[in-house]
Amino acid sequence: MRLLIVEDEKRLALSLARGLTAEGYAVDVVHDGREGLHQASEGTYDLVILDIMLPGLNGYRVCAALRAAGHDVPILMLTAKDGEYDEAEGLDTGADDYLTKPFSYVVLVARVKALLRRRGQGAGASPVHVHGDLKVDTAARRVFLGEDEIALTAKEFSVLEYLVLRAGEVVSKSEILEHVWDFAYDGDPNIVEVYVSTLRRKLRAGLIRTVRGAGYRLETSP
């Protein structure tokens, strides 16, 4: 899943991005309200973490503009302010949740997961995907092959999750990089091959097929 952080405190933004990336999310960061609105308007994010006090446009205006344009992406607002009026204003503009600084990182992650879970349930999407003897629970982040639970790292799970969500389709290496890492990743693109190879070892060699010159496909039959 892709998250956007709009936060002008660069040290905080970087810290949040590193932590959420370690949780298995692809995270983009911007430090300006106008750029945040532009990025969020592209419609490619599953959740936006939005500071209220921003240069360019404040968080209230960014949130209101997104809702006015019909974007229903979950928005978690952050602010150094503390007061019922501020919270009410944030929620009135269309935010889904509100967190006052300083906050616990553990609480932020819990709020993020709750909003993403609520969004999935609202869309009628099942968090459990079954393909033959492979079962992937995207809410609990657990994977089973037959009766056995398979332990995966956060990034391994994210690669598998993306392939599962597009089961039967050919998914290119660049698409995996974009959705599991982020658009700013400038490392070796062959990192995808490393993770696919690990997944094959942990699961089953024939589960993820290589389509030469095109990408990978998760087979839907056992």
N, C-alpha and C positions, 0 to 999 in steps of 0.2 A: 504494500500500500504506500501511496505517495503523500507526504505531508509537506505543507508550506509553513515556515516560521517567518512572521513579519515582526521584527524586533530590532530597535535601533541600538540597544545595548549589546555591542558586538561580542563581548566576552560571554554574556548570558546566552546569546543566540548560538554561539559556537558550542558552548557546553551542552545546551539542549539538543543541538543537532547531533553531536557525538553520542550522547546517551540514547537518543531515539534510533539512530542508525544501528547501534549495538543491539537494540530491541528487534531489529529486522526490518525497519521501515526505510524507504528511500526519502531523504529529507533535502529540501531546498530552502535556502535562507535569503531573505532580502531585508534591507534596513530602512526602507522608505515607504511611506503609505501609498504614494502613487504607483511605485513599482509593485508593491504588494497587490494592489487592486488589479493591475495589468496581468500579473502572473496568475492570480486566483481566477480571473475572468476567462483564462484559457480552458478552464473546466477539466483539468487533468489531475486534480487533487482529491484525495479522499477526506482530508481534514485540514483546516487552517488554524494555526495558533497565532493569534493577532493581539499585539500590544495596543493599548489605547493611545498612549502619548508617543506619537510618531511625527517625524518631519514630513512635509508635503501634504498629506491628508492624515487626520487622526483616525484611530481605529473605529470610532463610531461611524464616521463618514464612509470608510471603506466597507464596513459591514452593511450599512444601509444601501450603498450603491450595488453591492453584490446581490442583496435580496431584491432590490428594485429591478435588477436585470434578470431575475428568475433563477439565480444560482442557489441551490439548496445544500451546498457543501456544509458540513458541520463546522461551526466556528467556536473555538475556545478562546475567550478574551483574557488577556493578562493586563494588570495595571498595578502601579505603585499606590494608587489612591485606595482609600478604604471608606466606604459609606454606602448606605442603602440607596441613595440617589444615583450614585455611579453605577451600581449593579443594575438598578431598574432601567437606567438609560441604555446600558449595554444590551440587556435582554430585549428592551423595546425596539432596538434597531435590528434585531433578528439574530443575536448571538444565541448559541445553544447552551453554553456554560460560561462560568466566570471564575477566575482564580486571582486572588490578591497577593502581590509580592510583599514580603518574601514567602515563597511556598516550598513545600517539600517536593523534591523530584519524584518520589514514589507516588505522591498524590497526583501530580501532573500526569504521569504515565497511566495511572488508574482512570483518570478522567478521559484521557485520550482513548483508551481501550473501551470504556463505557460508551462514548459517543460513536465510535466506529461500530460497536456491536449493535447499538440502537439503530444506526443507519442501515445496517444489513438486515435487521429484523423488520424495519419499516418497509424495506424494498421487497420483503417476502423472500429473501435469499436464505437458503439453508447454509449453516456454517459447516455442515458435514458433507464431504464429497466422496462418493464411493465409485471406484473404477476397478471392476474385477475384485481381486482380493486386497486392493489398496484402499485404505480409508484415511482421509485427511480432514481433521477437525480444525478449521481455520480460527474458530473462537478460542478453543483451548490450546491451540498450537500443538496438537498431538498427531502422530502418524502411526498407523497400524498396517502391517502386512500380514494378512491372515489373522492369527490370534496374537502375534507378537508386536509389541510396541517398539518402534524404531526411534532411537535418540538422534536428533538432528541439531546442529547449531542454528542460531538465528538466521544466518544468511542461507544455509542449506534449506531451511524450511521455506524461506521467502522465494527461492528459486523454484522449489517444488510447488509451492502454492500458486505461483504465476502459471506454471505449466498445467497444473490441475484446472485452474479457472479457464484455460483455453484448450482443454483436453481434446485431442483429435485434430487440432489445427497445427500448422507449422509455425513455430515461433522463432524469429530470427535472434541471433546473438545480440544485435543492437537493441532490440526490444527488451530483452532480458536485462541488459545493462541499464537501460533507461528506467525500467520499472522497479528493479531490485536495488540498484545503486542509485544514481541520480544523473541529471544531465551534465553536471560539472565533473563527473568522474573522468580523469585523464590518465588512469593507469593502463595496464596491459589488458586489452579486451579478451585475451585468452583466459582470463580469470574465470569466465563463464564455463569454458571447457573443463577447468579444474573442478568446479562445483558439480557439474553434470557427471563427471567421472566418479566423484565421491558418492553422489546419490545412487549411481548405478551399483557401486560396490555395497552400499548399505541396504539397498532395496533389491533390485533384480536387474541384471544386465539388459534384458530386452524391454524393460518398461519405458525407457526414454530412447526413442529412435533418432539417429542422426539422418537428416535429409540433406544430402550432399549439396553444398552451395546455397542452402536456404536456411537451415537452422535445425531445430529439434521439435519432435512431436511426442507427446505423452500418449501411449497406446491406451485405448479404452477397453480392450478385451484382456482377460487374464492371460 
